[in-house]
Amino acid sequence: MSFFHELAAQYIDGEWRAGSGSWDIIDFNPYNGEKLAAITVATADEVDRAYRAAERAQRDWAAATAHERRGVLERAVRVTEELADDIVEAIVDELGGTRSKARYELAAAQDFLREAARQALLPAARILPSPVDGKENRLYRVPVGVIGVISPFNFPFLVTMKSVAPALALGNAVVLKPNQNAPVTGGGLVARIFEEAGLPAGLLNVVVTDIAEIGDAFIEHPVPKVISFAGSDRTGRHVAATAGARFKRVILELSGNSALVVLDDADLDYAVDAAVFSRFVYQGQVCMAANRILVDRSIAAEFTEKFTARVAALRTGDPRDPETEIGPVINTFQAEALTALVDQALAEGATALVRGRTRGTLVGPTVLTGLPADSPLLSQEIFGPVALLIPFDGEDEAVRIADDSPYGLSGAVHTADPERGVRFARRIDSGMFHVNDATVQDDPLVAFGGEKASGNGRLNGDATVEAFTTQKWISIQHGRSHFPL
């Protein structure tokens, strides 16, 4: 409990302080409703103060050596190792994640910190040839300046680190706005790690607030040059429109409606394992989760029997219990919305092969099949433990069904022939697709992002460098140019 009270605050210009807004954000444990902390919201003036502090601090940080910046990132890794047990407990308490989910999120965030330390030492300039005699072209890669980061609730520690760590490593400053449901694991905790790692004051600021208090001040502010947002496509559209009107670059990681496709030659037991994980990890509250499980009709009966048996056996309950596989969804509103979606599907004519009970924020896993082709559930993101099982006849129909969605984030295909899987994957309009694996994947070195309504831009590896830096051309004429006038 003290861990939450300690970090449940605004962090501006190196100081922990209370917000000066007129109301509090209450941080609840989604499983038992325990109040973890109360945080008075930041005002638009405090958002301005955070951005101005970042702007001032960034100049010296950009001028620091790459080795100085790498040192901070390396120390941040060590701090996460020292705080590992506390971080895991915080993820369980604040997010309702199981301990296995929490340990995965911690390990992945540490991998991204290590990659950011490497990125700090990347070449900062290139020399390019010129058709003009005596001219030397230098192309410098420089930090954009200040980046605004808006992080989600589902994997807040990991997703926040994916933007914050490389942004700092590349010489930028950051103002971070965590999700209201994760103000500590997605905000205060990140600030504490970098504070203990020796990051100079002002380079990372955390403002815990809401649009009801500040309107669009976080996005509209003149200081940030890039806004990195992870969340729903509905909010992402607003972020893009608001930032674009002010010529800001946006990196958007948005909603998904991924399909996991099981072809007729797949290893069924392995495909079932991948499908269960892809749909039900962290209660299905993952943008890459497999909303739709597509199975070739020739093997559908056998797959369905194995899949439904596995799903029905999943243990729902207290995320602190090591036997629990399905914990709570983030709040009662989400639980009620999921229950309503299932009721809607059944009213449309779907069949529930597994029907989980809803008890408070605990939503038992559900498997639906037989949805009519025009059901809106087939094309929307379902952010919870509800799987849609869909048979198909041949690869062409599988491609059509998988692509029949406004989203294009992730997906997977299972087959005995990996190259057949690659050919299938290349036909799908998505940013990521995986052969003989889960739909939920992330790798510090590989470009991550979606097509269509699933996002704009990419993060990870070289894509992050592109996102958080800009290029500046400086030419030198060593001889004399000849001008036509």
DOMAR-483128 format. One record per residue (C-alpha): residue number from 1; residue in three letters; x, y, z. Coordinates in steps of 0.001 Angstrom, whole numbers. Layout:
N
NUM | ALA | X | Y | Z .
...
//
This chain:
485
1 | MET | 0 | 0 | 0 .
2 | SER | 2805 | 2457 | 880 .
3 | PHE | 4304 | 1780 | -2551 .
4 | PHE | 1179 | 3273 | -4142 .
5 | HIS | 922 | 6273 | -1819 .
6 | GLU | 4582 | 7067 | -2421 .
7 | LEU | 4283 | 7120 | -6212 .
8 | ALA | 705 | 8361 | -6623 .
9 | ALA | 1586 | 11969 | -7394 .
10 | GLN | 2549 | 14400 | -10106 .
11 | TYR | 6257 | 14417 | -11009 .
12 | ILE | 7241 | 17751 | -12551 .
13 | ASP | 10754 | 19147 | -12991 .
14 | GLY | 12222 | 16569 | -10634 .
15 | GLU | 9744 | 17185 | -7808 .
16 | TRP | 6948 | 14985 | -6492 .
17 | ARG | 3905 | 17132 | -5811 .
18 | ALA | 151 | 17084 | -5527 .
19 | GLY | -1927 | 18322 | -8405 .
20 | SER | -3925 | 21506 | -7966 .
21 | GLY | -7104 | 20382 | -9723 .
22 | SER | -10482 | 20309 | -8029 .
23 | TRP | -10996 | 16535 | -7947 .
24 | ASP | -9160 | 13265 | -7400 .
25 | ILE | -8493 | 10213 | -9519 .
26 | ILE | -9037 | 7166 | -7310 .
27 | ASP | -6773 | 4203 | -8026 .
28 | PHE | -8642 | 956 | -7286 .
29 | ASN | -7615 | -2685 | -7185 .
30 | PRO | -9936 | -4108 | -9881 .
31 | TYR | -10278 | -7486 | -8158 .
32 | ASN | -11365 | -6507 | -4655 .
33 | GLY | -12189 | -2818 | -5032 .
34 | GLU | -9541 | -1781 | -2500 .
35 | LYS | -8578 | 1882 | -2757 .
36 | LEU | -4880 | 1985 | -3560 .
37 | ALA | -4410 | 5751 | -3741 .
38 | ALA | -6042 | 9090 | -4519 .
39 | ILE | -4322 | 11547 | -6854 .
40 | THR | -5470 | 15149 | -7249 .
41 | VAL | -5476 | 15824 | -10973 .
42 | ALA | -3004 | 18102 | -12708 .
43 | THR | -4353 | 21273 | -14290 .
44 | ALA | -3548 | 22736 | -17686 .
45 | ASP | -1104 | 25093 | -15929 .
46 | GLU | 742 | 22089 | -14502 .
47 | VAL | 832 | 20456 | -17912 .
48 | ASP | 2401 | 23681 | -19206 .
49 | ARG | 4903 | 23631 | -16336 .
50 | ALA | 5861 | 20056 | -17185 .
51 | TYR | 6366 | 20819 | -20859 .
52 | ARG | 8382 | 23961 | -20120 .
53 | ALA | 10615 | 22021 | -17712 .
54 | ALA | 11149 | 19368 | -20376 .
55 | GLU | 11983 | 22005 | -22975 .
56 | ARG | 14619 | 23588 | -20724 .
57 | ALA | 16224 | 20313 | -19659 .
58 | GLN | 16297 | 18821 | -23142 .
59 | ARG | 18891 | 21260 | -24496 .
60 | ASP | 21659 | 20078 | -22177 .
61 | TRP | 20547 | 16452 | -22481 .
62 | ALA | 20824 | 16590 | -26276 .
63 | ALA | 24331 | 17991 | -25881 .
64 | ALA | 25358 | 15229 | -23451 .
65 | THR | 27486 | 12401 | -24773 .
66 | ALA | 25879 | 9197 | -25984 .
67 | HIS | 27730 | 7344 | -23241 .
68 | GLU | 26199 | 9568 | -20562 .
69 | ARG | 22734 | 8808 | -21869 .
70 | ARG | 23496 | 5105 | -22151 .
71 | GLY | 24683 | 5096 | -18536 .
72 | VAL | 21314 | 6326 | -17308 .
73 | LEU | 19501 | 3626 | -19281 .
74 | GLU | 21808 | 916 | -17955 .
75 | ARG | 21254 | 2077 | -14390 .
76 | ALA | 17489 | 2076 | -15031 .
77 | VAL | 17734 | -1619 | -15889 .
78 | ARG | 19485 | -2272 | -12578 .
79 | VAL | 16827 | -307 | -10681 .
80 | THR | 14075 | -2450 | -12220 .
81 | GLU | 15992 | -5524 | -11122 .
82 | GLU | 16198 | -4191 | -7555 .
83 | LEU | 12490 | -3303 | -7561 .
84 | ALA | 11366 | -6443 | -9406 .
85 | ASP | 9222 | -7877 | -6615 .
86 | ASP | 7533 | -4522 | -5954 .
87 | ILE | 6849 | -4023 | -9674 .
88 | VAL | 5250 | -7446 | -9998 .
89 | GLU | 3032 | -6826 | -6964 .
90 | ALA | 2024 | -3412 | -8281 .
91 | ILE | 950 | -4870 | -11637 .
92 | VAL | -1112 | -7529 | -9857 .
93 | ASP | -2766 | -5017 | -7530 .
94 | GLU | -3356 | -2102 | -9890 .
95 | LEU | -4160 | -3981 | -13100 .
96 | GLY | -5570 | -7299 | -11914 .
97 | GLY | -2883 | -9108 | -13875 .
98 | THR | -1816 | -12574 | -12828 .
99 | ARG | 1720 | -12960 | -11549 .
100 | SER | 2772 | -14659 | -14788 .
101 | LYS | 1470 | -11653 | -16729 .
102 | ALA | 3269 | -9288 | -14349 .
103 | ARG | 6569 | -11152 | -14656 .
104 | TYR | 6262 | -11156 | -18452 .
105 | GLU | 5570 | -7418 | -18521 .
106 | LEU | 8541 | -6683 | -16274 .
107 | ALA | 10930 | -8838 | -18325 .
108 | ALA | 9758 | -7312 | -21608 .
109 | ALA | 10151 | -3778 | -20255 .
110 | GLN | 13695 | -4603 | -19171 .
111 | ASP | 14455 | -5844 | -22699 .
112 | PHE | 13237 | -2529 | -24104 .
113 | LEU | 15405 | -622 | -21625 .
114 | ARG | 18447 | -2606 | -22746 .
115 | GLU | 17638 | -1911 | -26383 .
116 | ALA | 17272 | 1801 | -25586 .
117 | ALA | 20749 | 1776 | -24028 .
118 | ARG | 22068 | 398 | -27323 .
119 | GLN | 20165 | 3005 | -29320 .
120 | ALA | 21900 | 5785 | -27394 .
121 | LEU | 25136 | 4859 | -29197 .
122 | LEU | 23760 | 4672 | -32730 .
123 | PRO | 25544 | 6738 | -35387 .
124 | ALA | 24284 | 10314 | -35328 .
125 | ALA | 25391 | 11348 | -38808 .
126 | ARG | 26164 | 10113 | -42317 .
127 | ILE | 28192 | 11572 | -45162 .
128 | LEU | 26462 | 11328 | -48516 .
129 | PRO | 27915 | 11921 | -51988 .
130 | SER | 27017 | 14977 | -54061 .
131 | PRO | 26971 | 15531 | -57835 .
132 | VAL | 28463 | 18985 | -57188 .
133 | ASP | 32257 | 19202 | -57222 .
134 | GLY | 33748 | 20027 | -53847 .
135 | LYS | 30520 | 19573 | -51888 .
136 | GLU | 30290 | 17444 | -48758 .
137 | ASN | 26811 | 16430 | -47576 .
138 | ARG | 26344 | 15599 | -43932 .
139 | LEU | 23020 | 14171 | -42772 .
140 | TYR | 22616 | 14493 | -39025 .
141 | ARG | 20027 | 12578 | -37030 .
142 | VAL | 18952 | 14783 | -34146 .
143 | PRO | 16374 | 14467 | -31347 .
144 | VAL | 12994 | 16010 | -32085 .
145 | GLY | 13011 | 17774 | -28710 .
146 | VAL | 10083 | 16995 | -26400 .
147 | ILE | 7719 | 14049 | -26780 .
148 | GLY | 4290 | 13682 | -25216 .
149 | VAL | 3462 | 10095 | -24270 .
150 | ILE | -61 | 8857 | -23469 .
151 | SER | -37 | 5269 | -22234 .
152 | PRO | -2792 | 2628 | -21806 .
153 | PHE | -3916 | 589 | -18807 .
154 | ASN | -3408 | -2952 | -20049 .
155 | PHE | 408 | -3189 | -20235 .
156 | PRO | 1243 | 265 | -18878 .
157 | PHE | 4726 | -422 | -17550 .
158 | LEU | 5846 | -2087 | -20788 .
159 | VAL | 4091 | 187 | -23277 .
160 | THR | 5245 | 3312 | -21447 .
161 | MET | 8851 | 2109 | -21458 .
162 | LYS | 8606 | 1394 | -25199 .
163 | SER | 8295 | 5147 | -25810 .
164 | VAL | 9948 | 6756 | -22792 .
165 | ALA | 13214 | 4782 | -22736 .
166 | PRO | 14235 | 5225 | -26392 .
167 | ALA | 13007 | 8822 | -26444 .
168 | LEU | 15379 | 9629 | -23583 .
169 | ALA | 18200 | 7540 | -25032 .
170 | LEU | 18012 | 9498 | -28293 .
171 | GLY | 18330 | 12857 | -26549 .
172 | ASN | 14709 | 13891 | -26075 .
173 | ALA | 12719 | 14916 | -23016 .
174 | VAL | 9313 | 13411 | -22205 .
175 | VAL | 6048 | 14427 | -20593 .
176 | LEU | 4027 | 11341 | -19736 .
177 | LYS | 295 | 11106 | -19136 .
178 | PRO | -585 | 7632 | -17791 .
179 | ASN | -4024 | 6067 | -18037 .
180 | GLN | -6306 | 6827 | -15063 .
181 | ASN | -6534 | 3103 | -14317 .
182 | ALA | -2738 | 2771 | -14135 .
183 | PRO | -1320 | 6004 | -12697 .
184 | VAL | 1395 | 4185 | -10745 .
185 | THR | 2550 | 1308 | -12954 .
186 | GLY | 2258 | 3504 | -16047 .
187 | GLY | 3411 | 6757 | -14447 .
188 | GLY | 4885 | 7241 | -11001 .
189 | LEU | 6803 | 3965 | -11062 .
190 | VAL | 8499 | 4889 | -14351 .
191 | ALA | 9455 | 8291 | -12953 .
192 | ARG | 10914 | 6712 | -9797 .
193 | ILE | 13030 | 4278 | -11822 .
194 | PHE | 14616 | 7041 | -13888 .
195 | GLU | 14995 | 9299 | -10853 .
196 | GLU | 16969 | 6586 | -9070 .
197 | ALA | 18933 | 5960 | -12281 .
198 | GLY | 20194 | 9549 | -12155 .
199 | LEU | 18197 | 11120 | -14977 .
200 | PRO | 18535 | 14923 | -14663 .
201 | ALA | 15472 | 16763 | -13401 .
202 | GLY | 12963 | 17933 | -15983 .
203 | LEU | 13729 | 15309 | -18615 .
204 | LEU | 10858 | 13044 | -17560 .
205 | ASN | 7656 | 14517 | -16174 .
206 | VAL | 4467 | 12685 | -15212 .
207 | VAL | 1086 | 14425 | -15168 .
208 | VAL | -1867 | 12416 | -13890 .
209 | THR | -4984 | 14095 | -15216 .
210 | ASP | -7984 | 13802 | -17512 .
211 | ILE | -9470 | 15535 | -20533 .
212 | ALA | -12328 | 16644 | -18271 .
213 | GLU | -9793 | 18813 | -16439 .
214 | ILE | -7358 | 19907 | -19151 .
215 | GLY | -9259 | 19474 | -22410 .
216 | ASP | -6744 | 18983 | -25241 .
217 | ALA | -3977 | 20944 | -23535 .
218 | PHE | -1649 | 17926 | -23438 .
219 | ILE | -1805 | 17492 | -27223 .
220 | GLU | -2240 | 21111 | -28300 .
221 | HIS | 661 | 22472 | -26253 .
222 | PRO | 3271 | 24089 | -28534 .
223 | VAL | 6304 | 22383 | -26988 .
224 | PRO | 5938 | 18663 | -27901 .
225 | LYS | 6880 | 17806 | -31482 .
226 | VAL | 5710 | 14176 | -31291 .
227 | ILE | 2732 | 12586 | -29540 .
228 | SER | 3031 | 8858 | -28888 .
229 | PHE | -374 | 7417 | -28022 .
230 | ALA | -1498 | 3871 | -27246 .
231 | GLY | -5191 | 3184 | -26747 .
232 | SER | -8480 | 2901 | -28586 .
233 | ASP | -8930 | 3887 | -32215 .
234 | ARG | -11756 | 6232 | -31225 .
235 | THR | -9469 | 8278 | -29004 .
236 | GLY | -6598 | 7826 | -31447 .
237 | ARG | -8579 | 9550 | -34194 .
238 | HIS | -9038 | 12573 | -31946 .
239 | VAL | -5355 | 12609 | -30994 .
240 | ALA | -4345 | 12426 | -34670 .
241 | ALA | -6716 | 15196 | -35752 .
242 | THR | -5732 | 17510 | -32895 .
243 | ALA | -1995 | 16934 | -33282 .
244 | GLY | -2081 | 16988 | -37086 .
245 | ALA | -3759 | 20378 | -37126 .
246 | ARG | -655 | 21657 | -35323 .
247 | PHE | 1846 | 19814 | -37566 .
248 | LYS | 2884 | 17420 | -34823 .
249 | ARG | 4037 | 13925 | -35651 .
250 | VAL | 1896 | 11155 | -34162 .
251 | ILE | 2735 | 7555 | -33349 .
252 | LEU | -493 | 5652 | -32764 .
253 | GLU | -788 | 2109 | -31403 .
254 | LEU | -4526 | 1463 | -31532 .
255 | SER | -7209 | -1188 | -31402 .
256 | GLY | -7138 | -4592 | -33069 .
257 | ASN | -9397 | -7403 | -34183 .
258 | SER | -6791 | -10055 | -34852 .
259 | ALA | -7515 | -13421 | -36418 .
260 | LEU | -5730 | -16646 | -35546 .
261 | VAL | -6127 | -18934 | -38570 .
262 | VAL | -5827 | -22725 | -38371 .
263 | LEU | -5242 | -24294 | -41780 .
264 | ASP | -6128 | -27889 | -42618 .
265 | ASP | -2599 | -29246 | -42046 .
266 | ALA | -1959 | -27574 | -38683 .
267 | ASP | -772 | -29284 | -35513 .
268 | LEU | -4115 | -29019 | -33705 .
269 | ASP | -2882 | -29426 | -30143 .
270 | TYR | -281 | -26714 | -30658 .
271 | ALA | -2784 | -24472 | -32453 .
272 | VAL | -5172 | -24842 | -29516 .
273 | ASP | -2404 | -23803 | -27114 .
274 | ALA | -1625 | -20745 | -29227 .
275 | ALA | -5293 | -19830 | -29594 .
276 | VAL | -6025 | -20066 | -25860 .
277 | PHE | -3055 | -17849 | -25056 .
278 | SER | -3770 | -15408 | -27904 .
279 | ARG | -7348 | -14853 | -26800 .
280 | PHE | -7240 | -15086 | -23012 .
281 | VAL | -3873 | -13668 | -21896 .
282 | TYR | -4582 | -10855 | -19420 .
283 | GLN | -8305 | -11544 | -19707 .
284 | GLY | -8194 | -10705 | -23417 .
285 | GLN | -7460 | -7046 | -22668 .
286 | VAL | -4723 | -6887 | -25290 .
287 | CYS | -4860 | -5022 | -28594 .
288 | MET | -3188 | -7966 | -30371 .
289 | ALA | -5506 | -10587 | -28845 .
290 | ALA | -7149 | -13061 | -31224 .
291 | ASN | -10754 | -11936 | -31193 .
292 | ARG | -11510 | -14371 | -33985 .
293 | ILE | -10362 | -17994 | -34222 .
294 | LEU | -10703 | -19126 | -37860 .
295 | VAL | -10569 | -22903 | -38445 .
296 | ASP | -10696 | -24889 | -41697 .
297 | ARG | -14021 | -26717 | -41767 .
298 | SER | -12331 | -30069 | -42388 .
299 | ILE | -10759 | -29965 | -38907 .
300 | ALA | -13233 | -27672 | -37167 .
301 | ALA | -14996 | -30352 | -35132 .
302 | GLU | -11790 | -31745 | -33627 .
303 | PHE | -10303 | -28307 | -32999 .
304 | THR | -13515 | -27043 | -31409 .
305 | GLU | -13688 | -29985 | -29014 .
306 | LYS | -10088 | -29481 | -27874 .
307 | PHE | -10340 | -25692 | -27709 .
308 | THR | -13591 | -25523 | -25747 .
309 | ALA | -12339 | -28133 | -23279 .
310 | ARG | -9237 | -26027 | -22604 .
311 | VAL | -11197 | -22803 | -22280 .
312 | ALA | -13794 | -24330 | -19957 .
313 | ALA | -10983 | -25472 | -17662 .
314 | LEU | -9394 | -22025 | -17295 .
315 | ARG | -9426 | -20933 | -13665 .
316 | THR | -10981 | -17512 | -12981 .
317 | GLY | -10392 | -15699 | -9701 .
318 | ASP | -7962 | -13783 | -7501 .
319 | PRO | -4895 | -12764 | -9549 .
320 | ARG | -2745 | -13201 | -6448 .
321 | ASP | -3552 | -16921 | -6440 .
322 | PRO | -855 | -18702 | -8493 .
323 | GLU | -3522 | -21112 | -9788 .
324 | THR | -5550 | -18270 | -11352 .
325 | GLU | -5364 | -17955 | -15131 .
326 | ILE | -8157 | -15390 | -15682 .
327 | GLY | -8209 | -12408 | -13341 .
328 | PRO | -10581 | -9427 | -13285 .
329 | VAL | -11192 | -7037 | -16139 .
330 | ILE | -10173 | -3484 | -15367 .
331 | ASN | -13493 | -2221 | -13965 .
332 | THR | -17199 | -2989 | -13596 .
333 | PHE | -18092 | -864 | -16621 .
334 | GLN | -15950 | -3119 | -18812 .
335 | ALA | -17407 | -6241 | -17209 .
336 | GLU | -20943 | -5077 | -17869 .
337 | ALA | -20107 | -4090 | -21452 .
338 | LEU | -18658 | -7533 | -22158 .
339 | THR | -21701 | -9254 | -20690 .
340 | ALA | -23929 | -7112 | -22891 .
341 | LEU | -21886 | -8043 | -25979 .
342 | VAL | -22352 | -11740 | -25290 .
343 | ASP | -26082 | -11258 | -24716 .
344 | GLN | -26275 | -9335 | -27993 .
345 | ALA | -24504 | -12130 | -29883 .
346 | LEU | -26831 | -14766 | -28448 .
347 | ALA | -29846 | -12645 | -29400 .
348 | GLU | -28471 | -12469 | -32955 .
349 | GLY | -28438 | -16271 | -33147 .
350 | ALA | -24941 | -17176 | -31949 .
351 | THR | -24322 | -20314 | -29895 .
352 | ALA | -22322 | -20263 | -26667 .
353 | LEU | -20032 | -23304 | -26626 .
354 | VAL | -18637 | -22015 | -23325 .
355 | ARG | -20483 | -19351 | -21314 .
356 | GLY | -18632 | -17742 | -18461 .
357 | ARG | -20378 | -16093 | -15527 .
358 | THR | -19861 | -12453 | -14614 .
359 | ARG | -19288 | -11742 | -10934 .
360 | GLY | -18307 | -8139 | -10304 .
361 | THR | -15181 | -7587 | -12389 .
362 | LEU | -14581 | -11313 | -12907 .
363 | VAL | -15777 | -12304 | -16383 .
364 | GLY | -15499 | -16010 | -17074 .
365 | PRO | -14212 | -17040 | -20523 .
366 | THR | -16802 | -17440 | -23273 .
367 | VAL | -16629 | -19087 | -26704 .
368 | LEU | -19235 | -18149 | -29307 .
369 | THR | -19871 | -19630 | -32729 .
370 | GLY | -22523 | -19335 | -35404 .
371 | LEU | -22610 | -15540 | -35493 .
372 | PRO | -24448 | -14171 | -38541 .
373 | ALA | -22116 | -12774 | -41206 .
374 | ASP | -23372 | -9230 | -40605 .
375 | SER | -22888 | -9313 | -36828 .
376 | PRO | -21055 | -6169 | -35653 .
377 | LEU | -19128 | -8321 | -33168 .
378 | LEU | -17141 | -9822 | -36040 .
379 | SER | -15593 | -6499 | -36997 .
380 | GLN | -15088 | -4796 | -33627 .
381 | GLU | -12478 | -5136 | -30934 .
382 | ILE | -13665 | -7236 | -27980 .
383 | PHE | -11468 | -6227 | -25044 .
384 | GLY | -12130 | -9193 | -22812 .
385 | PRO | -12250 | -13002 | -22517 .
386 | VAL | -14697 | -13677 | -25346 .
387 | ALA | -13602 | -15780 | -28351 .
388 | LEU | -15424 | -16037 | -31678 .
389 | LEU | -14983 | -19398 | -33414 .
390 | ILE | -15466 | -19212 | -37195 .
391 | PRO | -15165 | -22099 | -39703 .
392 | PHE | -13990 | -21464 | -43258 .
393 | ASP | -13656 | -23381 | -46529 .
394 | GLY | -10176 | -22981 | -48009 .
395 | GLU | -7506 | -20320 | -47820 .
396 | ASP | -9216 | -17741 | -50007 .
397 | GLU | -12210 | -17604 | -47692 .
398 | ALA | -9905 | -17440 | -44669 .
399 | VAL | -8123 | -14436 | -46159 .
400 | ARG | -11434 | -12734 | -46902 .
401 | ILE | -12742 | -13274 | -43360 .
402 | ALA | -9473 | -12265 | -41687 .
403 | ASP | -9338 | -9039 | -43716 .
404 | ASP | -13023 | -8217 | -43230 .
405 | SER | -12297 | -5788 | -40408 .
406 | PRO | -11535 | -2086 | -40073 .
407 | TYR | -8440 | -3095 | -38111 .
408 | GLY | -5108 | -4524 | -39213 .
409 | LEU | -2828 | -4954 | -36234 .
410 | SER | -1700 | -8544 | -35733 .
411 | GLY | -2637 | -12117 | -36572 .
412 | ALA | -1320 | -15660 | -36809 .
413 | VAL | -1622 | -18697 | -39049 .
414 | HIS | -931 | -22334 | -38163 .
415 | THR | 196 | -24823 | -40774 .
416 | ALA | 2625 | -27734 | -41209 .
417 | ASP | 4317 | -25810 | -44038 .
418 | PRO | 5958 | -22592 | -42787 .
419 | GLU | 6300 | -21183 | -46301 .
420 | ARG | 2602 | -21775 | -46899 .
421 | GLY | 2093 | -19767 | -43731 .
422 | VAL | 4295 | -16960 | -45020 .
423 | ARG | 2373 | -16830 | -48304 .
424 | PHE | -868 | -16639 | -46346 .
425 | ALA | 484 | -13955 | -44000 .
426 | ARG | 1574 | -11762 | -46911 .
427 | ARG | -2005 | -11683 | -48219 .
428 | ILE | -3373 | -10137 | -45007 .
429 | ASP | -3537 | -6350 | -44640 .
430 | SER | -1952 | -6000 | -41216 .
431 | GLY | 1169 | -4568 | -39672 .
432 | MET | 2217 | -7882 | -38115 .
433 | PHE | 1437 | -11545 | -38746 .
434 | HIS | 3000 | -14646 | -37202 .
435 | VAL | 3423 | -18163 | -38534 .
436 | ASN | 2909 | -21019 | -36054 .
437 | ASP | 2795 | -18760 | -33017 .
438 | ALA | 503 | -16505 | -31012 .
439 | THR | -1010 | -13230 | -32199 .
440 | VAL | 395 | -11472 | -29116 .
441 | GLN | 4029 | -10695 | -29886 .
442 | ASP | 6482 | -7877 | -29201 .
443 | ASP | 10207 | -7641 | -29869 .
444 | PRO | 12501 | -4701 | -29074 .
445 | LEU | 14237 | -4952 | -32457 .
446 | VAL | 11274 | -5436 | -34805 .
447 | ALA | 8911 | -2722 | -36075 .
448 | PHE | 5619 | -2840 | -34164 .
449 | GLY | 2422 | -1232 | -35422 .
450 | GLY | -739 | -1649 | -37434 .
451 | GLU | -2527 | -778 | -40644 .
452 | LYS | -6005 | 657 | -41236 .
453 | ALA | -7649 | 1762 | -37962 .
454 | SER | -4999 | -40 | -35904 .
455 | GLY | -2528 | 2784 | -35966 .
456 | ASN | -52 | 5050 | -37628 .
457 | GLY | 3716 | 4740 | -37574 .
458 | ARG | 5878 | 2113 | -35925 .
459 | LEU | 7903 | 1629 | -32746 .
460 | ASN | 10743 | -716 | -31731 .
461 | GLY | 14268 | -911 | -33112 .
462 | ASP | 15076 | 1296 | -36094 .
463 | ALA | 11417 | 2365 | -36296 .
464 | THR | 11690 | 4009 | -32885 .
465 | VAL | 14776 | 5904 | -33975 .
466 | GLU | 12839 | 7159 | -36990 .
467 | ALA | 9873 | 8115 | -34787 .
468 | PHE | 11786 | 10086 | -32155 .
469 | THR | 14456 | 11821 | -34220 .
470 | THR | 14529 | 14072 | -37245 .
471 | GLN | 17125 | 14549 | -39995 .
472 | LYS | 19101 | 17695 | -40691 .
473 | TRP | 21138 | 18236 | -43845 .
474 | ILE | 24277 | 20348 | -43568 .
475 | SER | 26400 | 20789 | -46663 .
476 | ILE | 29931 | 22135 | -46925 .
477 | GLN | 31341 | 23544 | -50154 .
478 | HIS | 35088 | 22930 | -50013 .
479 | GLY | 35654 | 24599 | -53360 .
480 | ARG | 33627 | 27317 | -55010 .
481 | SER | 30113 | 26941 | -56366 .
482 | HIS | 29175 | 28479 | -59708 .
483 | PHE | 25864 | 30355 | -59548 .
484 | PRO | 23673 | 31099 | -62575 .
485 | LEU | 22964 | 34632 | -61393 .
//
